Amino acid sequence: MKRISEIHDEDVGLETREVKYTIRTAARAVLRNKGKIALLHVSKHHYYKIPGGGIEKGESIKEGLQREVAEETGCTFTVEEDIGEIVEYKSYDKEVQTSYCFLADVINEGKQNFTKMEERHGFRLVWKPFEEALDLVKNSRPTTYLGKFIVLRDLKFLEEAQKYVKK
């Protein structure tokens, strides 16, 4: 899969600290349905993100993608394209995360199954036309360290996805 970018603390306005990183792998989707794409509004922290999350031990990237996106959107889907990967070096969390992103199309809609933490953070699923979704992510003003990485990462994924999304 093509590497789109690497993101460091300096990219979100902070100085990188010398730390020993733990490794995390995640999968995300630009999920299309009826001319719109899925976004999660994280209202408590003032940003939008694309669905996806961490891969669990023993899961393949695509298995983790199916599970995470189904939990956050309630949808089953088919993967259409590999968008790319982004590596985030988050020294304040002592974590280096590689996220793999895919373009996917909804097969069936269902009910979200947010974690308690996601509920506390105000997660809400919204469906928006691609350009509006791109603007919502671009204009997000995250109030947390993690949120700043998420917005920058997902903006890069959406900009790359434009090559595959029919306008």
Chimera marker file (.cmm) of the C-alpha trace (Angstrom):
<marker_set name="trace">
<marker id="1" x="0.000" y="0.000" z="0.000" r="1" g="1" b="0" radius="0.5"/>
<marker id="2" x="1.244" y="3.481" z="-0.859" r="1" g="1" b="0" radius="0.5"/>
<marker id="3" x="2.510" y="5.656" z="2.021" r="1" g="1" b="0" radius="0.5"/>
<marker id="4" x="0.706" y="8.989" z="1.833" r="1" g="1" b="0" radius="0.5"/>
<marker id="5" x="2.366" y="10.762" z="4.745" r="1" g="1" b="0" radius="0.5"/>
<marker id="6" x="4.077" y="10.654" z="8.105" r="1" g="1" b="0" radius="0.5"/>
<marker id="7" x="2.781" y="12.953" z="10.828" r="1" g="1" b="0" radius="0.5"/>
<marker id="8" x="4.906" y="14.149" z="13.753" r="1" g="1" b="0" radius="0.5"/>
<marker id="9" x="4.236" y="16.350" z="16.772" r="1" g="1" b="0" radius="0.5"/>
<marker id="10" x="5.712" y="19.344" z="14.916" r="1" g="1" b="0" radius="0.5"/>
<marker id="11" x="2.946" y="18.955" z="12.313" r="1" g="1" b="0" radius="0.5"/>
<marker id="12" x="0.333" y="19.686" z="15.004" r="1" g="1" b="0" radius="0.5"/>
<marker id="13" x="2.303" y="22.526" z="16.621" r="1" g="1" b="0" radius="0.5"/>
<marker id="14" x="4.215" y="20.642" z="19.341" r="1" g="1" b="0" radius="0.5"/>
<marker id="15" x="7.814" y="19.640" z="19.973" r="1" g="1" b="0" radius="0.5"/>
<marker id="16" x="8.612" y="15.939" z="19.671" r="1" g="1" b="0" radius="0.5"/>
<marker id="17" x="9.867" y="14.309" z="22.846" r="1" g="1" b="0" radius="0.5"/>
<marker id="18" x="12.382" y="11.477" z="22.978" r="1" g="1" b="0" radius="0.5"/>
<marker id="19" x="10.349" y="8.402" z="23.948" r="1" g="1" b="0" radius="0.5"/>
<marker id="20" x="10.162" y="4.690" z="23.382" r="1" g="1" b="0" radius="0.5"/>
<marker id="21" x="7.168" y="4.151" z="21.106" r="1" g="1" b="0" radius="0.5"/>
<marker id="22" x="4.616" y="1.378" z="21.299" r="1" g="1" b="0" radius="0.5"/>
<marker id="23" x="3.268" y="0.212" z="17.942" r="1" g="1" b="0" radius="0.5"/>
<marker id="24" x="-0.403" y="0.372" z="16.947" r="1" g="1" b="0" radius="0.5"/>
<marker id="25" x="-2.055" y="-0.611" z="13.665" r="1" g="1" b="0" radius="0.5"/>
<marker id="26" x="-5.418" y="0.746" z="12.549" r="1" g="1" b="0" radius="0.5"/>
<marker id="27" x="-7.758" y="0.594" z="9.560" r="1" g="1" b="0" radius="0.5"/>
<marker id="28" x="-10.132" y="3.269" z="8.277" r="1" g="1" b="0" radius="0.5"/>
<marker id="29" x="-12.636" y="3.688" z="5.466" r="1" g="1" b="0" radius="0.5"/>
<marker id="30" x="-13.938" y="6.426" z="3.274" r="1" g="1" b="0" radius="0.5"/>
<marker id="31" x="-17.344" y="4.782" z="3.291" r="1" g="1" b="0" radius="0.5"/>
<marker id="32" x="-19.794" y="5.701" z="0.506" r="1" g="1" b="0" radius="0.5"/>
<marker id="33" x="-23.556" y="5.307" z="0.518" r="1" g="1" b="0" radius="0.5"/>
<marker id="34" x="-26.076" y="6.905" z="-1.858" r="1" g="1" b="0" radius="0.5"/>
<marker id="35" x="-23.721" y="9.691" z="-2.936" r="1" g="1" b="0" radius="0.5"/>
<marker id="36" x="-22.553" y="10.539" z="0.579" r="1" g="1" b="0" radius="0.5"/>
<marker id="37" x="-19.724" y="9.476" z="2.855" r="1" g="1" b="0" radius="0.5"/>
<marker id="38" x="-19.731" y="8.592" z="6.543" r="1" g="1" b="0" radius="0.5"/>
<marker id="39" x="-18.157" y="10.884" z="9.113" r="1" g="1" b="0" radius="0.5"/>
<marker id="40" x="-18.130" y="10.692" z="12.865" r="1" g="1" b="0" radius="0.5"/>
<marker id="41" x="-18.712" y="13.986" z="14.633" r="1" g="1" b="0" radius="0.5"/>
<marker id="42" x="-16.776" y="14.023" z="17.897" r="1" g="1" b="0" radius="0.5"/>
<marker id="43" x="-18.797" y="16.870" z="19.381" r="1" g="1" b="0" radius="0.5"/>
<marker id="44" x="-17.078" y="17.111" z="22.770" r="1" g="1" b="0" radius="0.5"/>
<marker id="45" x="-13.735" y="17.777" z="21.074" r="1" g="1" b="0" radius="0.5"/>
<marker id="46" x="-14.949" y="19.756" z="18.018" r="1" g="1" b="0" radius="0.5"/>
<marker id="47" x="-13.865" y="17.627" z="15.083" r="1" g="1" b="0" radius="0.5"/>
<marker id="48" x="-14.998" y="15.179" z="12.418" r="1" g="1" b="0" radius="0.5"/>
<marker id="49" x="-13.250" y="11.930" z="11.488" r="1" g="1" b="0" radius="0.5"/>
<marker id="50" x="-13.660" y="9.012" z="9.127" r="1" g="1" b="0" radius="0.5"/>
<marker id="51" x="-14.732" y="5.671" z="10.659" r="1" g="1" b="0" radius="0.5"/>
<marker id="52" x="-12.212" y="3.072" z="11.719" r="1" g="1" b="0" radius="0.5"/>
<marker id="53" x="-9.919" y="2.131" z="14.561" r="1" g="1" b="0" radius="0.5"/>
<marker id="54" x="-7.359" y="-0.215" z="16.009" r="1" g="1" b="0" radius="0.5"/>
<marker id="55" x="-6.656" y="-3.720" z="14.784" r="1" g="1" b="0" radius="0.5"/>
<marker id="56" x="-6.906" y="-6.351" z="17.515" r="1" g="1" b="0" radius="0.5"/>
<marker id="57" x="-4.350" y="-9.111" z="18.046" r="1" g="1" b="0" radius="0.5"/>
<marker id="58" x="-4.995" y="-11.951" z="15.605" r="1" g="1" b="0" radius="0.5"/>
<marker id="59" x="-7.021" y="-9.824" z="13.164" r="1" g="1" b="0" radius="0.5"/>
<marker id="60" x="-5.976" y="-9.027" z="9.634" r="1" g="1" b="0" radius="0.5"/>
<marker id="61" x="-6.184" y="-5.399" z="8.552" r="1" g="1" b="0" radius="0.5"/>
<marker id="62" x="-9.352" y="-6.077" z="6.540" r="1" g="1" b="0" radius="0.5"/>
<marker id="63" x="-10.974" y="-8.015" z="9.424" r="1" g="1" b="0" radius="0.5"/>
<marker id="64" x="-10.250" y="-5.117" z="11.776" r="1" g="1" b="0" radius="0.5"/>
<marker id="65" x="-11.576" y="-2.688" z="9.188" r="1" g="1" b="0" radius="0.5"/>
<marker id="66" x="-14.851" y="-4.620" z="8.872" r="1" g="1" b="0" radius="0.5"/>
<marker id="67" x="-15.271" y="-4.810" z="12.677" r="1" g="1" b="0" radius="0.5"/>
<marker id="68" x="-14.356" y="-1.189" z="13.468" r="1" g="1" b="0" radius="0.5"/>
<marker id="69" x="-16.400" y="0.379" z="10.676" r="1" g="1" b="0" radius="0.5"/>
<marker id="70" x="-19.391" y="-1.857" z="11.482" r="1" g="1" b="0" radius="0.5"/>
<marker id="71" x="-19.226" y="-0.808" z="15.158" r="1" g="1" b="0" radius="0.5"/>
<marker id="72" x="-19.066" y="2.899" z="14.330" r="1" g="1" b="0" radius="0.5"/>
<marker id="73" x="-21.498" y="3.001" z="11.389" r="1" g="1" b="0" radius="0.5"/>
<marker id="74" x="-23.598" y="-0.147" z="11.658" r="1" g="1" b="0" radius="0.5"/>
<marker id="75" x="-22.855" y="-0.876" z="7.999" r="1" g="1" b="0" radius="0.5"/>
<marker id="76" x="-21.605" y="-3.872" z="6.109" r="1" g="1" b="0" radius="0.5"/>
<marker id="77" x="-19.597" y="-2.943" z="3.034" r="1" g="1" b="0" radius="0.5"/>
<marker id="78" x="-17.280" y="-3.972" z="0.243" r="1" g="1" b="0" radius="0.5"/>
<marker id="79" x="-13.756" y="-2.608" z="-0.122" r="1" g="1" b="0" radius="0.5"/>
<marker id="80" x="-13.270" y="-1.036" z="-3.547" r="1" g="1" b="0" radius="0.5"/>
<marker id="81" x="-9.786" y="0.570" z="-3.468" r="1" g="1" b="0" radius="0.5"/>
<marker id="82" x="-6.702" y="0.924" z="-1.281" r="1" g="1" b="0" radius="0.5"/>
<marker id="83" x="-6.294" y="4.636" z="-0.553" r="1" g="1" b="0" radius="0.5"/>
<marker id="84" x="-2.975" y="4.424" z="1.288" r="1" g="1" b="0" radius="0.5"/>
<marker id="85" x="-1.279" y="4.420" z="4.668" r="1" g="1" b="0" radius="0.5"/>
<marker id="86" x="-0.254" y="7.157" z="7.090" r="1" g="1" b="0" radius="0.5"/>
<marker id="87" x="2.171" y="6.774" z="9.985" r="1" g="1" b="0" radius="0.5"/>
<marker id="88" x="1.654" y="8.974" z="13.059" r="1" g="1" b="0" radius="0.5"/>
<marker id="89" x="4.456" y="9.514" z="15.589" r="1" g="1" b="0" radius="0.5"/>
<marker id="90" x="2.662" y="10.659" z="18.759" r="1" g="1" b="0" radius="0.5"/>
<marker id="91" x="5.440" y="11.176" z="21.306" r="1" g="1" b="0" radius="0.5"/>
<marker id="92" x="3.105" y="12.519" z="24.016" r="1" g="1" b="0" radius="0.5"/>
<marker id="93" x="1.144" y="9.237" z="23.804" r="1" g="1" b="0" radius="0.5"/>
<marker id="94" x="4.368" y="7.239" z="23.277" r="1" g="1" b="0" radius="0.5"/>
<marker id="95" x="2.746" y="5.626" z="20.251" r="1" g="1" b="0" radius="0.5"/>
<marker id="96" x="3.537" y="5.184" z="16.578" r="1" g="1" b="0" radius="0.5"/>
<marker id="97" x="0.422" y="4.267" z="14.642" r="1" g="1" b="0" radius="0.5"/>
<marker id="98" x="0.118" y="3.097" z="11.058" r="1" g="1" b="0" radius="0.5"/>
<marker id="99" x="-3.363" y="3.599" z="9.636" r="1" g="1" b="0" radius="0.5"/>
<marker id="100" x="-4.437" y="1.840" z="6.442" r="1" g="1" b="0" radius="0.5"/>
<marker id="101" x="-7.292" y="3.497" z="4.574" r="1" g="1" b="0" radius="0.5"/>
<marker id="102" x="-9.691" y="2.038" z="2.014" r="1" g="1" b="0" radius="0.5"/>
<marker id="103" x="-12.502" y="3.282" z="-0.199" r="1" g="1" b="0" radius="0.5"/>
<marker id="104" x="-15.602" y="1.209" z="0.541" r="1" g="1" b="0" radius="0.5"/>
<marker id="105" x="-19.252" y="1.004" z="-0.533" r="1" g="1" b="0" radius="0.5"/>
<marker id="106" x="-22.144" y="0.209" z="1.806" r="1" g="1" b="0" radius="0.5"/>
<marker id="107" x="-24.039" y="-3.053" z="1.259" r="1" g="1" b="0" radius="0.5"/>
<marker id="108" x="-26.433" y="-2.792" z="4.222" r="1" g="1" b="0" radius="0.5"/>
<marker id="109" x="-27.083" y="-0.164" z="6.868" r="1" g="1" b="0" radius="0.5"/>
<marker id="110" x="-27.505" y="-1.006" z="10.527" r="1" g="1" b="0" radius="0.5"/>
<marker id="111" x="-27.177" y="0.375" z="14.031" r="1" g="1" b="0" radius="0.5"/>
<marker id="112" x="-24.001" y="1.873" z="15.480" r="1" g="1" b="0" radius="0.5"/>
<marker id="113" x="-22.423" y="0.238" z="18.521" r="1" g="1" b="0" radius="0.5"/>
<marker id="114" x="-20.285" y="2.957" z="20.082" r="1" g="1" b="0" radius="0.5"/>
<marker id="115" x="-18.062" y="2.201" z="23.057" r="1" g="1" b="0" radius="0.5"/>
<marker id="116" x="-18.744" y="3.985" z="26.350" r="1" g="1" b="0" radius="0.5"/>
<marker id="117" x="-15.711" y="6.191" z="25.670" r="1" g="1" b="0" radius="0.5"/>
<marker id="118" x="-16.997" y="7.101" z="22.197" r="1" g="1" b="0" radius="0.5"/>
<marker id="119" x="-20.375" y="7.983" z="23.717" r="1" g="1" b="0" radius="0.5"/>
<marker id="120" x="-18.662" y="10.194" z="26.345" r="1" g="1" b="0" radius="0.5"/>
<marker id="121" x="-16.780" y="11.978" z="23.563" r="1" g="1" b="0" radius="0.5"/>
<marker id="122" x="-20.052" y="12.701" z="21.746" r="1" g="1" b="0" radius="0.5"/>
<marker id="123" x="-19.613" y="10.455" z="18.710" r="1" g="1" b="0" radius="0.5"/>
<marker id="124" x="-22.433" y="10.806" z="16.195" r="1" g="1" b="0" radius="0.5"/>
<marker id="125" x="-22.616" y="9.366" z="12.687" r="1" g="1" b="0" radius="0.5"/>
<marker id="126" x="-23.386" y="11.807" z="9.865" r="1" g="1" b="0" radius="0.5"/>
<marker id="127" x="-23.577" y="11.261" z="6.100" r="1" g="1" b="0" radius="0.5"/>
<marker id="128" x="-22.399" y="14.124" z="3.873" r="1" g="1" b="0" radius="0.5"/>
<marker id="129" x="-21.597" y="14.702" z="0.198" r="1" g="1" b="0" radius="0.5"/>
<marker id="130" x="-17.853" y="14.288" z="-0.352" r="1" g="1" b="0" radius="0.5"/>
<marker id="131" x="-16.972" y="17.992" z="-0.716" r="1" g="1" b="0" radius="0.5"/>
<marker id="132" x="-18.984" y="18.926" z="2.379" r="1" g="1" b="0" radius="0.5"/>
<marker id="133" x="-17.334" y="16.111" z="4.345" r="1" g="1" b="0" radius="0.5"/>
<marker id="134" x="-13.924" y="17.330" z="3.244" r="1" g="1" b="0" radius="0.5"/>
<marker id="135" x="-14.797" y="20.867" z="4.387" r="1" g="1" b="0" radius="0.5"/>
<marker id="136" x="-16.073" y="19.621" z="7.766" r="1" g="1" b="0" radius="0.5"/>
<marker id="137" x="-12.808" y="17.812" z="8.453" r="1" g="1" b="0" radius="0.5"/>
<marker id="138" x="-10.733" y="20.714" z="7.116" r="1" g="1" b="0" radius="0.5"/>
<marker id="139" x="-12.584" y="23.208" z="9.316" r="1" g="1" b="0" radius="0.5"/>
<marker id="140" x="-12.502" y="21.054" z="12.457" r="1" g="1" b="0" radius="0.5"/>
<marker id="141" x="-10.881" y="22.678" z="15.478" r="1" g="1" b="0" radius="0.5"/>
<marker id="142" x="-9.921" y="19.763" z="17.734" r="1" g="1" b="0" radius="0.5"/>
<marker id="143" x="-9.316" y="20.561" z="21.390" r="1" g="1" b="0" radius="0.5"/>
<marker id="144" x="-7.238" y="17.463" z="22.185" r="1" g="1" b="0" radius="0.5"/>
<marker id="145" x="-3.777" y="16.227" z="21.268" r="1" g="1" b="0" radius="0.5"/>
<marker id="146" x="-5.186" y="13.073" z="19.679" r="1" g="1" b="0" radius="0.5"/>
<marker id="147" x="-7.859" y="15.053" z="17.835" r="1" g="1" b="0" radius="0.5"/>
<marker id="148" x="-5.201" y="17.194" z="16.147" r="1" g="1" b="0" radius="0.5"/>
<marker id="149" x="-3.530" y="14.077" z="14.744" r="1" g="1" b="0" radius="0.5"/>
<marker id="150" x="-6.872" y="12.568" z="13.700" r="1" g="1" b="0" radius="0.5"/>
<marker id="151" x="-7.961" y="15.647" z="11.760" r="1" g="1" b="0" radius="0.5"/>
<marker id="152" x="-4.632" y="16.019" z="9.956" r="1" g="1" b="0" radius="0.5"/>
<marker id="153" x="-4.528" y="12.291" z="9.135" r="1" g="1" b="0" radius="0.5"/>
<marker id="154" x="-8.125" y="12.068" z="7.932" r="1" g="1" b="0" radius="0.5"/>
<marker id="155" x="-7.806" y="15.242" z="5.880" r="1" g="1" b="0" radius="0.5"/>
<marker id="156" x="-4.848" y="13.660" z="4.063" r="1" g="1" b="0" radius="0.5"/>
<marker id="157" x="-6.850" y="10.447" z="3.530" r="1" g="1" b="0" radius="0.5"/>
<marker id="158" x="-9.828" y="12.363" z="2.131" r="1" g="1" b="0" radius="0.5"/>
<marker id="159" x="-7.624" y="14.430" z="-0.166" r="1" g="1" b="0" radius="0.5"/>
<marker id="160" x="-6.079" y="11.204" z="-1.497" r="1" g="1" b="0" radius="0.5"/>
<marker id="161" x="-9.543" y="9.604" z="-1.806" r="1" g="1" b="0" radius="0.5"/>
<marker id="162" x="-10.621" y="12.415" z="-4.145" r="1" g="1" b="0" radius="0.5"/>
<marker id="163" x="-8.676" y="10.616" z="-6.876" r="1" g="1" b="0" radius="0.5"/>
<marker id="164" x="-11.069" y="7.660" z="-6.586" r="1" g="1" b="0" radius="0.5"/>
<marker id="165" x="-14.383" y="9.315" z="-5.739" r="1" g="1" b="0" radius="0.5"/>
<marker id="166" x="-16.602" y="10.295" z="-8.658" r="1" g="1" b="0" radius="0.5"/>
<marker id="167" x="-17.741" y="13.872" z="-8.319" r="1" g="1" b="0" radius="0.5"/>
<link id1="1" id2="2" r="1" g="1" b="0" radius="0.2"/>
<link id1="2" id2="3" r="1" g="1" b="0" radius="0.2"/>
<link id1="3" id2="4" r="1" g="1" b="0" radius="0.2"/>
<link id1="4" id2="5" r="1" g="1" b="0" radius="0.2"/>
<link id1="5" id2="6" r="1" g="1" b="0" radius="0.2"/>
<link id1="6" id2="7" r="1" g="1" b="0" radius="0.2"/>
<link id1="7" id2="8" r="1" g="1" b="0" radius="0.2"/>
<link id1="8" id2="9" r="1" g="1" b="0" radius="0.2"/>
<link id1="9" id2="10" r="1" g="1" b="0" radius="0.2"/>
<link id1="10" id2="11" r="1" g="1" b="0" radius="0.2"/>
<link id1="11" id2="12" r="1" g="1" b="0" radius="0.2"/>
<link id1="12" id2="13" r="1" g="1" b="0" radius="0.2"/>
<link id1="13" id2="14" r="1" g="1" b="0" radius="0.2"/>
<link id1="14" id2="15" r="1" g="1" b="0" radius="0.2"/>
<link id1="15" id2="16" r="1" g="1" b="0" radius="0.2"/>
<link id1="16" id2="17" r="1" g="1" b="0" radius="0.2"/>
<link id1="17" id2="18" r="1" g="1" b="0" radius="0.2"/>
<link id1="18" id2="19" r="1" g="1" b="0" radius="0.2"/>
<link id1="19" id2="20" r="1" g="1" b="0" radius="0.2"/>
<link id1="20" id2="21" r="1" g="1" b="0" radius="0.2"/>
<link id1="21" id2="22" r="1" g="1" b="0" radius="0.2"/>
<link id1="22" id2="23" r="1" g="1" b="0" radius="0.2"/>
<link id1="23" id2="24" r="1" g="1" b="0" radius="0.2"/>
<link id1="24" id2="25" r="1" g="1" b="0" radius="0.2"/>
<link id1="25" id2="26" r="1" g="1" b="0" radius="0.2"/>
<link id1="26" id2="27" r="1" g="1" b="0" radius="0.2"/>
<link id1="27" id2="28" r="1" g="1" b="0" radius="0.2"/>
<link id1="28" id2="29" r="1" g="1" b="0" radius="0.2"/>
<link id1="29" id2="30" r="1" g="1" b="0" radius="0.2"/>
<link id1="30" id2="31" r="1" g="1" b="0" radius="0.2"/>
<link id1="31" id2="32" r="1" g="1" b="0" radius="0.2"/>
<link id1="32" id2="33" r="1" g="1" b="0" radius="0.2"/>
<link id1="33" id2="34" r="1" g="1" b="0" radius="0.2"/>
<link id1="34" id2="35" r="1" g="1" b="0" radius="0.2"/>
<link id1="35" id2="36" r="1" g="1" b="0" radius="0.2"/>
<link id1="36" id2="37" r="1" g="1" b="0" radius="0.2"/>
<link id1="37" id2="38" r="1" g="1" b="0" radius="0.2"/>
<link id1="38" id2="39" r="1" g="1" b="0" radius="0.2"/>
<link id1="39" id2="40" r="1" g="1" b="0" radius="0.2"/>
<link id1="40" id2="41" r="1" g="1" b="0" radius="0.2"/>
<link id1="41" id2="42" r="1" g="1" b="0" radius="0.2"/>
<link id1="42" id2="43" r="1" g="1" b="0" radius="0.2"/>
<link id1="43" id2="44" r="1" g="1" b="0" radius="0.2"/>
<link id1="44" id2="45" r="1" g="1" b="0" radius="0.2"/>
<link id1="45" id2="46" r="1" g="1" b="0" radius="0.2"/>
<link id1="46" id2="47" r="1" g="1" b="0" radius="0.2"/>
<link id1="47" id2="48" r="1" g="1" b="0" radius="0.2"/>
<link id1="48" id2="49" r="1" g="1" b="0" radius="0.2"/>
<link id1="49" id2="50" r="1" g="1" b="0" radius="0.2"/>
<link id1="50" id2="51" r="1" g="1" b="0" radius="0.2"/>
<link id1="51" id2="52" r="1" g="1" b="0" radius="0.2"/>
<link id1="52" id2="53" r="1" g="1" b="0" radius="0.2"/>
<link id1="53" id2="54" r="1" g="1" b="0" radius="0.2"/>
<link id1="54" id2="55" r="1" g="1" b="0" radius="0.2"/>
<link id1="55" id2="56" r="1" g="1" b="0" radius="0.2"/>
<link id1="56" id2="57" r="1" g="1" b="0" radius="0.2"/>
<link id1="57" id2="58" r="1" g="1" b="0" radius="0.2"/>
<link id1="58" id2="59" r="1" g="1" b="0" radius="0.2"/>
<link id1="59" id2="60" r="1" g="1" b="0" radius="0.2"/>
<link id1="60" id2="61" r="1" g="1" b="0" radius="0.2"/>
<link id1="61" id2="62" r="1" g="1" b="0" radius="0.2"/>
<link id1="62" id2="63" r="1" g="1" b="0" radius="0.2"/>
<link id1="63" id2="64" r="1" g="1" b="0" radius="0.2"/>
<link id1="64" id2="65" r="1" g="1" b="0" radius="0.2"/>
<link id1="65" id2="66" r="1" g="1" b="0" radius="0.2"/>
<link id1="66" id2="67" r="1" g="1" b="0" radius="0.2"/>
<link id1="67" id2="68" r="1" g="1" b="0" radius="0.2"/>
<link id1="68" id2="69" r="1" g="1" b="0" radius="0.2"/>
<link id1="69" id2="70" r="1" g="1" b="0" radius="0.2"/>
<link id1="70" id2="71" r="1" g="1" b="0" radius="0.2"/>
<link id1="71" id2="72" r="1" g="1" b="0" radius="0.2"/>
<link id1="72" id2="73" r="1" g="1" b="0" radius="0.2"/>
<link id1="73" id2="74" r="1" g="1" b="0" radius="0.2"/>
<link id1="74" id2="75" r="1" g="1" b="0" radius="0.2"/>
<link id1="75" id2="76" r="1" g="1" b="0" radius="0.2"/>
<link id1="76" id2="77" r="1" g="1" b="0" radius="0.2"/>
<link id1="77" id2="78" r="1" g="1" b="0" radius="0.2"/>
<link id1="78" id2="79" r="1" g="1" b="0" radius="0.2"/>
<link id1="79" id2="80" r="1" g="1" b="0" radius="0.2"/>
<link id1="80" id2="81" r="1" g="1" b="0" radius="0.2"/>
<link id1="81" id2="82" r="1" g="1" b="0" radius="0.2"/>
<link id1="82" id2="83" r="1" g="1" b="0" radius="0.2"/>
<link id1="83" id2="84" r="1" g="1" b="0" radius="0.2"/>
<link id1="84" id2="85" r="1" g="1" b="0" radius="0.2"/>
<link id1="85" id2="86" r="1" g="1" b="0" radius="0.2"/>
<link id1="86" id2="87" r="1" g="1" b="0" radius="0.2"/>
<link id1="87" id2="88" r="1" g="1" b="0" radius="0.2"/>
<link id1="88" id2="89" r="1" g="1" b="0" radius="0.2"/>
<link id1="89" id2="90" r="1" g="1" b="0" radius="0.2"/>
<link id1="90" id2="91" r="1" g="1" b="0" radius="0.2"/>
<link id1="91" id2="92" r="1" g="1" b="0" radius="0.2"/>
<link id1="92" id2="93" r="1" g="1" b="0" radius="0.2"/>
<link id1="93" id2="94" r="1" g="1" b="0" radius="0.2"/>
<link id1="94" id2="95" r="1" g="1" b="0" radius="0.2"/>
<link id1="95" id2="96" r="1" g="1" b="0" radius="0.2"/>
<link id1="96" id2="97" r="1" g="1" b="0" radius="0.2"/>
<link id1="97" id2="98" r="1" g="1" b="0" radius="0.2"/>
<link id1="98" id2="99" r="1" g="1" b="0" radius="0.2"/>
<link id1="99" id2="100" r="1" g="1" b="0" radius="0.2"/>
<link id1="100" id2="101" r="1" g="1" b="0" radius="0.2"/>
<link id1="101" id2="102" r="1" g="1" b="0" radius="0.2"/>
<link id1="102" id2="103" r="1" g="1" b="0" radius="0.2"/>
<link id1="103" id2="104" r="1" g="1" b="0" radius="0.2"/>
<link id1="104" id2="105" r="1" g="1" b="0" radius="0.2"/>
<link id1="105" id2="106" r="1" g="1" b="0" radius="0.2"/>
<link id1="106" id2="107" r="1" g="1" b="0" radius="0.2"/>
<link id1="107" id2="108" r="1" g="1" b="0" radius="0.2"/>
<link id1="108" id2="109" r="1" g="1" b="0" radius="0.2"/>
<link id1="109" id2="110" r="1" g="1" b="0" radius="0.2"/>
<link id1="110" id2="111" r="1" g="1" b="0" radius="0.2"/>
<link id1="111" id2="112" r="1" g="1" b="0" radius="0.2"/>
<link id1="112" id2="113" r="1" g="1" b="0" radius="0.2"/>
<link id1="113" id2="114" r="1" g="1" b="0" radius="0.2"/>
<link id1="114" id2="115" r="1" g="1" b="0" radius="0.2"/>
<link id1="115" id2="116" r="1" g="1" b="0" radius="0.2"/>
<link id1="116" id2="117" r="1" g="1" b="0" radius="0.2"/>
<link id1="117" id2="118" r="1" g="1" b="0" radius="0.2"/>
<link id1="118" id2="119" r="1" g="1" b="0" radius="0.2"/>
<link id1="119" id2="120" r="1" g="1" b="0" radius="0.2"/>
<link id1="120" id2="121" r="1" g="1" b="0" radius="0.2"/>
<link id1="121" id2="122" r="1" g="1" b="0" radius="0.2"/>
<link id1="122" id2="123" r="1" g="1" b="0" radius="0.2"/>
<link id1="123" id2="124" r="1" g="1" b="0" radius="0.2"/>
<link id1="124" id2="125" r="1" g="1" b="0" radius="0.2"/>
<link id1="125" id2="126" r="1" g="1" b="0" radius="0.2"/>
<link id1="126" id2="127" r="1" g="1" b="0" radius="0.2"/>
<link id1="127" id2="128" r="1" g="1" b="0" radius="0.2"/>
<link id1="128" id2="129" r="1" g="1" b="0" radius="0.2"/>
<link id1="129" id2="130" r="1" g="1" b="0" radius="0.2"/>
<link id1="130" id2="131" r="1" g="1" b="0" radius="0.2"/>
<link id1="131" id2="132" r="1" g="1" b="0" radius="0.2"/>
<link id1="132" id2="133" r="1" g="1" b="0" radius="0.2"/>
<link id1="133" id2="134" r="1" g="1" b="0" radius="0.2"/>
<link id1="134" id2="135" r="1" g="1" b="0" radius="0.2"/>
<link id1="135" id2="136" r="1" g="1" b="0" radius="0.2"/>
<link id1="136" id2="137" r="1" g="1" b="0" radius="0.2"/>
<link id1="137" id2="138" r="1" g="1" b="0" radius="0.2"/>
<link id1="138" id2="139" r="1" g="1" b="0" radius="0.2"/>
<link id1="139" id2="140" r="1" g="1" b="0" radius="0.2"/>
<link id1="140" id2="141" r="1" g="1" b="0" radius="0.2"/>
<link id1="141" id2="142" r="1" g="1" b="0" radius="0.2"/>
<link id1="142" id2="143" r="1" g="1" b="0" radius="0.2"/>
<link id1="143" id2="144" r="1" g="1" b="0" radius="0.2"/>
<link id1="144" id2="145" r="1" g="1" b="0" radius="0.2"/>
<link id1="145" id2="146" r="1" g="1" b="0" radius="0.2"/>
<link id1="146" id2="147" r="1" g="1" b="0" radius="0.2"/>
<link id1="147" id2="148" r="1" g="1" b="0" radius="0.2"/>
<link id1="148" id2="149" r="1" g="1" b="0" radius="0.2"/>
<link id1="149" id2="150" r="1" g="1" b="0" radius="0.2"/>
<link id1="150" id2="151" r="1" g="1" b="0" radius="0.2"/>
<link id1="151" id2="152" r="1" g="1" b="0" radius="0.2"/>
<link id1="152" id2="153" r="1" g="1" b="0" radius="0.2"/>
<link id1="153" id2="154" r="1" g="1" b="0" radius="0.2"/>
<link id1="154" id2="155" r="1" g="1" b="0" radius="0.2"/>
<link id1="155" id2="156" r="1" g="1" b="0" radius="0.2"/>
<link id1="156" id2="157" r="1" g="1" b="0" radius="0.2"/>
<link id1="157" id2="158" r="1" g="1" b="0" radius="0.2"/>
<link id1="158" id2="159" r="1" g="1" b="0" radius="0.2"/>
<link id1="159" id2="160" r="1" g="1" b="0" radius="0.2"/>
<link id1="160" id2="161" r="1" g="1" b="0" radius="0.2"/>
<link id1="161" id2="162" r="1" g="1" b="0" radius="0.2"/>
<link id1="162" id2="163" r="1" g="1" b="0" radius="0.2"/>
<link id1="163" id2="164" r="1" g="1" b="0" radius="0.2"/>
<link id1="164" id2="165" r="1" g="1" b="0" radius="0.2"/>
<link id1="165" id2="166" r="1" g="1" b="0" radius="0.2"/>
<link id1="166" id2="167" r="1" g="1" b="0" radius="0.2"/>
</marker_set>
